[in-house]
């Protein structure tokens, strides 16, 4: 079992897929790193030698991953809120940020639908 940046990689998967378990490492970045280190993408994570695992660990930890990445993203959002941009305002109000309509949709972001009259639905005659 290989441990990189505090994450235990799944050993039964190919190394290019197993690396995506680390936050901030996707398929393109994993493939680029493996070609730099001359490691075959088809090898399973458990079959990696200790020398290759050490080189891979050192190379991946040079990138911005896990806690550093999360901290950077949250600081970027906080900066937008502090300078008073529209995107910061939408983040603060927990509304869709990237131009989506929010009048009828955006239930995931806005939460459960609230109705008037203490939550009761009104009956209509048919």
ABEGO torsion letter per residue (X at the ends): XBBBGGBBBBAABBAAAAAAABBGBBAAAAAAAAAAAGBBAABBAAABBAAAAAAAAAAAAABBBEAAAAAAAAAAAAAAAAAGBAAAAAAAAGBBAAGBBAAABGAAAAEBBBBBGGGBBBBBBX
